Amino acid sequence: MRFCVVTFGCQMNVHDSDWLARALEVRGWERVSEDQARVFIVNTCSVREKPEQKVYSLLGRLGDLCGRDPDAFVAVGGCVAQQVGRGFLERFSFVRLVFGTDGLVRAPDALVRLVGDPRARESLLESSETFVEREDVWSLPGPAPAQAFVNIMQGCDNFCAYCIVPYVRGPQRSRRPEAVLAECRVLVGRGVREITLLGQNVNSFGLDRGGTGVGFAELLDRVAAIPGLERLRFTTSHPKDIDPEVIAAFARLPNLCPHLHLPLQSGSDRVLRRMGRRYDRAAYLGIVEALGRARPDMVLTTDLIVGFPGETEEDFSQTLDLVQAVGFQSSFSFKYSDRPGVAAERMGPKVEPLVASDRLARLQNLQNSITRKCLKNCVGLQTSVLFEGLSRRQARGEVFWRGRDPAGRVVNVPRPESGPELTGRMMQVRLVEAKKHSLLGERAGSTW
Ligand code: SF4
C-alpha cells in the first residue's frame, strides 16, 4: 500500500512519524509523495495555534483527493487527535483512524486492518500509565541514517501556564534505561554516529513512577560510553531541573556535543512566575555561567514567548536584556496564543496582537544581530561536520553539501563537480564565511 506522512510540530512528532513510516515499510508498505499516496497519515501538533489550523486546511485538501479514489483514506494522530478524539471521525467521513500519542504504537496494525476492511473505522485514544515501548524497527534491514533520535520518556508533569503538552501527552513516564541503551546500541551498530535523546523534560528522567534509580546524568554517561558513538545530544531541558551532574557531564564526556537548547520563555521574573516556570533570571544566568565553566565552547539556543498575558513593556525589555546578556546562538520565538484549557487562557490582560507583533519583530531583530555576530566569530576556525545531505541552498548554479558542526550550527560546503557522496560522513572543514543563519566552509585538506 502506498502511503505518505505529513508531520506538524516538534522533533518528537518528527521522530514519531519516522517510526510509524518505518513500521509500515516493515509491513511491506511503500512511502511515496502525497500525489501518489492512497493512505494519508497526518501527525498533528496542538502546541501552537497555527499548526492546528493547518491540520484543518490540510484535511480539506485530502478530502478532495479521497473523493476521487474510494479506497483512499486519512489517519489522524498526535496531539490534536488526542484532544479532538472521535470528533475527527464524526466530522470527516474520509478519516478512518484516529490515534493519540500513546495509541501510535498500535497504529501500524490498525492501518493494515483498515486496508483489509474498507468499511471499518478505528480510534486508539487510550492513555497508558507507563512508557509504551514500540516495536523495534531499527534492527531490521533497510537504510540507516547517520543521525537518530531516541525517546527516553513520554509526557510532562510541569503544567507551565501556557502549555498544552501535559493535557495531551499525559504525565511524565520514563523509559527503562536498559531499553534506551539497547536501542542506542542497535542504532550505533547499524552505523548511526550521532544520537539525540528526546523527551519533554529530559532533566527529570527517572523522577517518576517509571524511574529505576537511574537519573539523567547517569543515563548520559551510559549512552556516551557506547563504543562507536561519536556525537550525543539531548533535548528538551527545563532550566529548573538541570542537575549540576548534567552540567558536569559536558566537561566529562568528550562525545557530548557542546550545545544546549535551554528554553528561557521570558526574561522577566514576574512573567516567569505567572508562567509557572519555577526559575528566575538569576537562576537561569547561574546555569549559563556554570555551563560556560564546564565547556567554554558551549553554544546555547532557546525558546521565547512574547505577549504572555499581562506582559508589560518593562517585562519585555527584561527579555531583550537577558537575550543580549546570554547571547543565544539562535532562538525560536513566538507570540503567545491561548490554547484551550491551559491556565493562561484565563489570565489577563491579553496583550494587543499589534503590540505582540511589534515585540516579536524587535526580539527577532535583536536575535538576528546576535546570530550574525556568533557566526562571524566562527570564521577562520576548523571544525568537524557531519553531513546530512545536499543543501537546498544554491548560488550561481553551485550545489552544497549541508551538515552540522558539534554545536549544531549549519555548515554548507560547495560540492565539487566530481566527488564522493558525503551524506553520513564526518569531515574536517575550515569555516570561511558567515551567512545569515549558517556558515560556509571548505574542506580542510586538498582532496575529497
Ligand atoms: S516543561 Fe512546561 S513547556 Fe515544557 S512540555 Fe512541560 S508543561 Fe510544556
Residues whose N, C-alpha, C, O or C-beta is under 5 A from the ligand:
A	BS01	SF4	C156 N158 F159 C160 C163 V165 Q200 N201 H238
